[in-house]
Amino acid sequence: MAASPQTMALALGIILISLVVVGVPIYVYTSIVFYRVLKKTGVSKPWAAWIPFYNSIKMLNAIGMRGWWILLPTAISLVGLAVSPPGPGHTFTWVTIIASTLSGIILAVWFSKLFRGFGMSPVYAYFYAGVGIPVLNILCIIVVFVGLSLIAFRKDVVWWGVR
């Protein structure tokens, strides 16, 4: 039995409202955290924290890497999606899990450099390697942002630089 157009419109409206209610505050909070972290590192244009992908390029600049390195995890994820696109019954295939885990490992290495630059344990960053595992996805992202929030809001955490 097919759903009526009114039911589908209601479901779509609930999904969009939920995305706005949850998504906008998360975007604002993460942008504030990235802004404060970038400002502490001394990179030019810390306002880039508000622009997706550009904030990652600035983070890479802070740890002494060129911005074009952001293409590596992006390309790995796109190849994973191209090989095994999501669809009915194919939401979590091994290809997408492996591709997103590889991307997560690359990001974990970058975040560990950032955490070490602040004199903090890189253990927060290592959680990012678990982002590709569907069950651990949200937990891993939360742990990384707890570490970034400590960097952003604690006065005693200062940038020592990448060694």
Rosetta blueprint (number, residue, H / E / L):
1 M L
2 A L
3 A L
4 S L
5 P H
6 Q H
7 T H
8 M H
9 A H
10 L H
11 A H
12 L H
13 G H
14 I H
15 I H
16 L H
17 I H
18 S H
19 L H
20 V H
21 V H
22 V H
23 G H
24 V H
25 P H
26 I H
27 Y H
28 V H
29 Y H
30 T H
31 S H
32 I H
33 V H
34 F H
35 Y H
36 R H
37 V H
38 L H
39 K H
40 K H
41 T H
42 G L
43 V L
44 S L
45 K L
46 P H
47 W H
48 A H
49 A H
50 W H
51 I L
52 P L
53 F L
54 Y H
55 N H
56 S H
57 I H
58 K H
59 M H
60 L H
61 N H
62 A H
63 I L
64 G L
65 M L
66 R L
67 G H
68 W H
69 W H
70 I H
71 L H
72 L H
73 P H
74 T H
75 A H
76 I H
77 S H
78 L H
79 V H
80 G H
81 L H
82 A H
83 V H
84 S L
85 P L
86 P L
87 G L
88 P L
89 G L
90 H L
91 T L
92 F L
93 T L
94 W H
95 V H
96 T H
97 I H
98 I H
99 A H
100 S H
101 T H
102 L H
103 S H
104 G H
105 I H
106 I H
107 L H
108 A H
109 V H
110 W H
111 F H
112 S H
113 K H
114 L H
115 F H
116 R H
117 G H
118 F L
119 G L
120 M L
121 S L
122 P L
123 V H
124 Y H
125 A H
126 Y H
127 F H
128 Y H
129 A H
130 G H
131 V H
132 G H
133 I L
134 P L
135 V L
136 L L
137 N H
138 I H
139 L H
140 C H
141 I H
142 I H
143 V H
144 V H
145 F H
146 V H
147 G H
148 L H
149 S H
150 L H
151 I H
152 A H
153 F H
154 R L
155 K L
156 D L
157 V L
158 V L
159 W L
160 W L
161 G L
162 V L
163 R L
